Amino acid sequence: MTAKTISRYLDRYAEPIVITIQNEWLATLRQTYQFVLAIPLFDEPLNCLESILPKTMSNTLIIAVVNASVDADKAATRRTQAFLAQFNPHPEVSFTVVEQRSGNTLLLIDCCTRTRQLPHKQGVGLARKIGGDIALACIAAQKVSIPWVHCTDGDVKLPDDYFHTSDLGSDVAVAIYPFCHHPQHSGIIQYEISLRYYVLGLSQAASPYAFQTIGSLLKINAEHYAKVRGFPKRQAAEDFYMLNKLAKTGKVVRLRGPAVTLSSRLSHRVPFGTGAAMVKLARDPIIKLYHPQIFLELQRWLKLDRLLWNEFHTKTWTKKKMQLHDWGQKQGLSHSLLQTLRHLQVEQALEQAFQQCHDLEHFQFFMRVWFDAFRTLKFVHYQREHYWPSLPIPEAISFLSGSELRYLPEPISTAFTVNKLKLLASSPEFLTILEILRNAELNLSVEIGPTLCLVSSQN
């Protein structure tokens, strides 16, 4: 089944460059690698691979997709072309093979010269897909023995034991490495606090999507990569949408280690992520966090699935259509929650769920797949815009429940001036907050995802 799924994907959905690689390189390749690593590279330093790859790496195929979009900054495109030029590519060939020490091979894919540049608004998403598709073809050809596609970026430092992770079953769709940022400064401390705060807030709400969505931290099961048809061709947030798809096909695993070091540099590459956040913080040096009440509202909604099933699964939905607002009021749901659910058109989803599901476990799975990471984010943003404005970091943290997060004695009601927040952001107090959040995240369950309700029902 695994080979068939991958073969079907490669035949129908893989990028055209894969056929070239299969015919002109894989067909004559005698070496077999243990691991495969895919890296999109755009506007990186000439020596970036030296800082990315650990010196202990061996027996690894490194696929570097050297890319620039047709609408990319011209100077950045020229720097990207200069990076590729140092490897002496043949002008008529779309890939370059460089044999390295310890049995490693660097496979450079040319997506940056004028006739090979990526289309408008497809950028890093397409670059990731090209790298992942080639990795999948190598796995299918049995030229890579470990059937996992490792994905990272050009602004990271991989640890020496990067590939030495715990064994994962075929029911795991993706594993996510832990991370830290370097160098540390006021902006990156606040940004990392916001990342970990959001995941911990989702976890407290019992969301099955409470995991980091950072593209440079992914280890993807080859079969599940094929099932979701690879990375979406997006200019930004391709990692978020990829993980959103993968979580619906199998478990998501939070690896306990080793940790990947992410750069805290400024970057204009994409409108989201670390680099973009650093640019924004350079203009406005204060980050606010989602109001904790939003996660309590989310938790209330996510706990309703069993009650909804017990109340309505035996009734003919189309003949006695439930009005969620009226029913919710009887359950004591807040006006803000009911209005948010109405905005997200939850009633229509429930109608479809009751038509298709015949037991509680499949109903829960249906609703968790429908109310996915994207709808969860829409829920959070609607609540923020209409009911619960974001709060300064100390105030938001002090409201979080859980003894490991109660580092402040009580909710802070006093207003924080901008100057005071600037001072706090560079103080040991913010480092303490970050350390507490890191430790709390490490204590979350290893496995997560909407498929777990089906797994538990079968055991």
Phi, psi and omega in degrees: 000319181298311181298322181294318179298314181293317180299318179297318179298313182297325180288325190254327193235351182290155179291150184305328181302335181299320179298319178300314180297316180299315185281324189259349180227305183299325184298334181248002183286129180259337183281148171242131181260156176276320185232159173226137183230128180249131183225117170280134182233122176219124177055048177256159177300155181302328183258022187299326182297329178295326180275335181283310193270133177289147181292341180275356182296136180212157174053042186234138171266119181254114180259110180255112179268098184275107195229155170207136177281159180298336181258014181287159176304131187297319180295319178295322178296317179296322178294323178294318177296325177294323177300313181294323185299331182294346179261008176054056180291150174281130186298338182260003182242136186274001178216157179228134180250127179235115177282135182238181181289166174058028176077013178274151174229133175259117178253108182263126180257124183275103174237030185232339176291161194305319183275356184239009183292155184284152181295163177304134174065022176245335169022237189295329179298313178293322178299317177297319181294319178300313179298316179294321180295317178295318177301318180296319178297322178292322177294317180296327179278003180062032174263354172231123189276333179265113189279055177228135179264112177272133182235135175212194184226175183277357182244031180240168170235115180278141181287161181302323183260033185307316183275354185268071179251169180294154178295141182236142181281168180291345178277359176269123181277321184204145173245143184241123180288148169289165185212165168212162179254148177209140356283159179275137174206175186307313183295313184289329177297314178297317182296316179293324174303316182295322178297312184287325177300317182296315180296318179292324176298316177297321179296318178296331177278358181066034175283137177284002181247028182274071178215158179290143181239070183241120188297337182276007185242015194259140171232107193251130174298129186302317181295319180290327173303315180292322181300321183266006176064037172073185181292142173291145183275077183239151177289335180204163178062019178296329179291320177301311183288327176296313178295325178299322178285315183298323182298338182274352181253345181185181182293151168254132182244130171271109178291141177281340179178171358280165184269141175265135179267122180259145179285148177251032184282161169288146178202140175252016186299313182224160183282356180234174174094186187299309183301315179295322178296322179293322177297315179297319181292334177294332178271319181227099192282027181231127173255138173250156183249154176304143179296132181303333179300332179298319180290329174292320176297317179297317178300318179300317180293315184291341179275356186276350190300316180294319179296318178297317181295312181297328183280325194236351188289338180271357183258151177284108189297317184291333181272329180234069186291126181285137169265107187302323183296314180294315180296318181296323178298321178294333178274358179081022178287146183289157177299319181297320178293315182296321179291324177294317179296322177295317179300323181276001178059048181293327181302319180295322178294320179295321178301315179294321181297316182289339176283329188257335189259140183243001175208167185298317185298317180287329174296314178298318179296316179303311184291326179288328176287319179292312179274071189271194182298324180292313179291329175299316179295322177296320176302310182298315183291324178295317178296319180296316185286332188250337188225317191232088181299153180295157185239156171302153186307308182300322182292317180295316182297322184292341179273342184298140176275169181103125186299328183289347181254354183274065180276345175255145188291329184200159177305141182268124182255345182286149180285141178261125175282159179301318181296321179293320179294321176300319179294316179298320184298335180254012184259163176301336181299319179291325175296324176295316177302313181299317181296321178296316180294320177302312181295321179296321179293322178296336181272358176291159179301147182292318184259142180206166176132159183291341181286347184296331180293328177285322178298315183293328181286340181269348182271000000 
